[in-house]
Amino acid sequence: MTRSARLDLPGVPQHVVQRGNNRHAIFVADADRRFFLAALRLAATRNDVAIHAYVLMDNHVHLLATPACPGAVGRMMQSTGVRYVAWFNRRYGRSGTLWEGRYRAIVIERDDYLLACHRYIELNPLRAGLVARPGAFGWSSYAANADGIPDPLVTPHPIYLALAASAARRRAHYRALFEVALDPPMLAGLRGGARNARRPDSVSDTVT
């Protein structure tokens, strides 16, 4: 079950979505994605937010994140957004906003939705027709969660860790989840939540 996030609840994961203004590209080159991930990692560390899953699409970003204190996700997104827009505008000789406004977020209230949200996020490139399998896309957390490839941004959630006692078995169980389609009602809930989630009132992550 998901619902719009009205505030950052400590220890409660959120599905966060940030889109480009008018659905325009927010990443043009791999260097852009690398800078964004570095800025996000710095902001997540400083604000004590754990990132469990992510994907960087051409015109939007999905994150699964758990804050340790109220307001942490908002501060993380603001810091990341401001740093990235400044970089992007300098790099491409542009000015003005890059984002579609404030990010959207929904709280993940049920344990079974957490791993479903993992899959929803990491399957984005496959649903978009960019790759034939999730591991072929280089800008998501799938390699870390499914194959154990080190990713300094990713912190495993306890529910993920509970898949198995050993890391190898855990990754095998995780990969097996991707062999089964998401339950249609659950997929509809995640998709609808991502589209209709409330924008937090208190934080802006746009710059001009």
C-alpha positions in Angstrom: 0.0 0.0 0.0 1.2 3.5 -0.9 0.1 7.0 0.0 1.3 10.5 -0.7 4.1 11.5 1.6 3.1 14.6 3.7 6.4 14.6 5.5 9.5 12.5 5.8 8.7 9.8 8.4 11.9 8.5 10.1 12.5 4.9 9.1 9.7 4.7 6.6 10.7 4.3 2.9 9.5 6.6 0.2 9.3 6.2 -3.6 10.6 9.5 -4.9 10.1 10.7 -8.5 11.7 13.8 -10.0 10.9 14.7 -13.6 12.3 17.1 -16.1 10.3 20.3 -17.0 7.8 19.5 -19.7 9.2 16.0 -19.8 12.4 17.3 -21.4 15.7 15.4 -20.9 17.6 16.0 -17.7 20.5 13.8 -18.8 22.2 14.3 -22.1 25.5 12.4 -21.6 26.9 9.9 -19.2 28.9 12.6 -17.5 25.6 14.2 -16.5 24.5 11.0 -14.8 27.8 10.5 -13.1 27.6 14.1 -11.7 24.0 13.6 -10.5 24.9 10.3 -8.7 27.8 12.0 -7.0 25.7 14.9 -5.9 22.9 12.5 -4.7 25.4 10.4 -2.8 26.8 13.4 -1.0 23.4 14.8 -0.2 22.1 11.4 1.0 25.2 11.0 3.3 24.9 14.5 4.7 21.2 14.2 5.4 21.2 10.6 6.6 19.0 9.1 3.9 19.5 5.5 2.8 19.0 4.8 -0.9 17.8 1.3 -1.7 17.0 1.5 -5.4 17.3 4.0 -8.2 17.1 4.5 -11.9 18.2 7.5 -14.0 16.0 7.7 -17.1 16.5 10.4 -19.8 13.8 12.7 -18.4 13.1 11.5 -14.9 14.6 9.8 -11.8 13.1 7.2 -9.5 14.5 6.6 -6.0 13.5 4.3 -3.1 14.8 6.1 0.0 14.5 5.8 3.8 15.2 9.0 5.9 16.5 8.7 9.4 14.9 12.0 10.5 12.0 14.3 9.5 12.6 16.4 6.5 15.7 14.5 5.4 14.4 13.5 1.9 13.4 17.0 1.2 16.8 18.4 2.1 18.5 15.7 0.1 16.5 16.4 -3.0 16.9 20.2 -2.6 20.7 19.9 -2.3 21.0 17.4 -5.2 18.7 19.5 -7.4 20.4 22.8 -6.9 23.9 21.3 -7.5 22.8 19.4 -10.5 20.9 22.3 -12.2 23.9 24.6 -11.7 26.1 21.9 -13.3 23.7 21.2 -16.2 23.1 24.9 -17.0 26.9 25.7 -17.0 27.6 22.6 -19.2 25.0 23.3 -21.8 25.0 27.1 -21.7 21.4 27.4 -20.5 19.5 29.1 -17.7 16.2 28.6 -15.9 14.5 25.7 -14.4 15.3 22.1 -15.3 12.7 20.3 -13.1 9.0 19.9 -13.4 8.7 21.6 -10.0 9.1 19.9 -6.7 9.7 16.2 -6.6 6.9 13.8 -5.8 6.9 11.2 -3.1 4.8 8.4 -1.8 5.3 6.5 1.5 5.7 2.7 1.1 3.5 1.4 4.0 3.5 -2.4 3.4 6.5 -4.7 3.4 5.4 -6.5 0.2 5.3 -3.1 -1.6 8.9 -2.4 -0.9 10.4 -5.2 -3.0 7.7 -4.5 -5.6 8.9 -0.9 -5.7 12.5 -2.1 -6.1 11.3 -4.1 -9.2 9.1 -1.2 -10.5 12.1 1.2 -10.4 14.7 -1.2 -11.8 12.4 -2.4 -14.6 11.8 1.1 -15.9 14.3 0.8 -18.7 12.9 -2.5 -19.8 9.3 -1.1 -19.8 10.6 1.9 -21.9 12.0 -0.5 -24.5 15.6 0.6 -23.9 16.9 -2.8 -22.9 15.8 -6.4 -23.1 16.9 -7.2 -19.5 17.3 -4.9 -16.4 21.0 -5.8 -16.0 21.8 -4.3 -19.4 21.0 -0.8 -18.3 23.9 0.9 -16.6 22.2 3.6 -14.7 20.2 1.8 -12.0 20.7 -0.1 -8.8 19.9 -3.5 -10.4 23.6 -4.5 -10.7 24.1 -3.8 -7.0 21.0 -5.5 -5.7 20.9 -8.5 -8.2 24.6 -9.1 -8.9 26.5 -7.7 -6.0 28.3 -5.1 -8.0 29.6 -2.5 -5.5 27.6 0.8 -5.7 28.4 3.3 -3.0 25.0 4.9 -3.3 23.0 1.7 -2.4 22.2 0.7 1.1 20.2 -2.6 1.4 16.9 -2.3 3.2 16.3 -4.9 6.0 13.5 -6.5 3.9 16.0 -7.1 1.1 18.5 -8.5 3.6 15.8 -10.9 4.9 15.6 -12.6 1.5 18.3 -15.0 2.6 21.1 -15.4 5.1 24.0 -15.4 2.6 24.6 -12.6 0.1 24.8 -15.1 -2.8 21.4 -16.7 -2.0 19.9 -13.2 -1.4 20.9 -12.1 -4.8 19.6 -15.3 -6.4 16.2 -14.8 -4.6 16.2 -11.2 -5.8 16.9 -12.1 -9.4 14.1 -14.7 -9.2 11.7 -11.9 -8.3 12.3 -10.4 -11.8 11.3 -13.6 -13.5 7.7 -13.0 -12.4 5.6 -10.1 -13.6 4.5 -7.6 -11.0 0.9 -8.3 -9.8 -1.3 -6.0 -11.9 -3.1 -4.3 -9.0 0.3 -3.7 -7.3 1.8 -2.4 -10.6 -1.2 -0.1 -11.0 -0.8 1.2 -7.5 2.9 1.9 -7.9 2.4 3.5 -11.3 -0.5 5.6 -10.1 1.3 6.6 -7.0 4.3 7.7 -9.0 2.1 9.8 -11.2 -0.2 11.3 -8.6 1.9 11.5 -5.6 1.8 14.8 -3.7 4.5 17.3 -4.1 5.9 18.3 -0.7 5.0 21.9 0.2 8.1 22.9 2.1 11.0 22.2 -0.2 11.8 23.5 -3.6 14.7 22.0 -5.6 14.6 24.3 -8.6 17.0 27.1 -9.4 16.9 29.9 -12.0 
